[in-house]
Amino acid sequence: MLAALQRSVAALVVLAMLLGFLSLIVPRVAHAFPFGGQIGTVRPCFNNAIYAMLGPPRGGPFIWTPATKTYQFGPPRRSGQWLLGLANSPYYCIVSRTPLIVWPGTNIQMMGSSR
């Protein structure tokens, strides 16, 4: 009876480990949401990114990275420029190294901009 219980527990542990390993291998679906608006603030980051605070209609803090698929007129450059695209996950902008200042934002997955 005890041996059967031990085998059952061991089988459950192996199954849990296998499922955990498979969750690392199998890609997950990433959902993106649309955003767009006029840039109020643009700030270059030490971590090779660009922070942009957008106004309405779908604004907020967004961060352009080198991995962002960028169309037509390039990455955010100046205040007053308009951005439109898809964003997907939280990201950060290192504004200062000493003292360490980090601004949070949302990673831009793909975007287009005005001139």
Secondary structure in CASP SS format (residue, H / E / C, confidence):
PFRMAT SS
TARGET T0000
AUTHOR 0000-0000-0000
METHOD secondary structure of the structure
MODEL  1
M C 1.00
L H 1.00
A H 1.00
A H 1.00
L H 1.00
Q H 1.00
R H 1.00
S H 1.00
V H 1.00
A H 1.00
A H 1.00
L H 1.00
V H 1.00
V H 1.00
L H 1.00
A H 1.00
M H 1.00
L H 1.00
L H 1.00
G H 1.00
F H 1.00
L H 1.00
S H 1.00
L H 1.00
I H 1.00
V C 1.00
P C 1.00
R C 1.00
V C 1.00
A C 1.00
H C 1.00
A C 1.00
F E 1.00
P E 1.00
F E 1.00
G E 1.00
G E 1.00
Q E 1.00
I E 1.00
G E 1.00
T E 1.00
V E 1.00
R E 1.00
P E 1.00
C C 1.00
F C 1.00
N C 1.00
N C 1.00
A C 1.00
I E 1.00
Y E 1.00
A E 1.00
M E 1.00
L E 1.00
G E 1.00
P E 1.00
P E 1.00
R E 1.00
G C 1.00
G E 1.00
P E 1.00
F E 1.00
I E 1.00
W E 1.00
T C 1.00
P C 1.00
A C 1.00
T C 1.00
K E 1.00
T E 1.00
Y C 1.00
Q C 1.00
F C 1.00
G C 1.00
P C 1.00
P C 1.00
R C 1.00
R C 1.00
S C 1.00
G C 1.00
Q C 1.00
W E 1.00
L E 1.00
L E 1.00
G E 1.00
L E 1.00
A E 1.00
N E 1.00
S E 1.00
P E 1.00
Y E 1.00
Y E 1.00
C E 1.00
I E 1.00
V E 1.00
S E 1.00
R C 1.00
T C 1.00
P C 1.00
L C 1.00
I E 1.00
V E 1.00
W E 1.00
P E 1.00
G E 1.00
T E 1.00
N E 1.00
I E 1.00
Q E 1.00
M E 1.00
M E 1.00
G E 1.00
S E 1.00
S C 1.00
R C 1.00
END
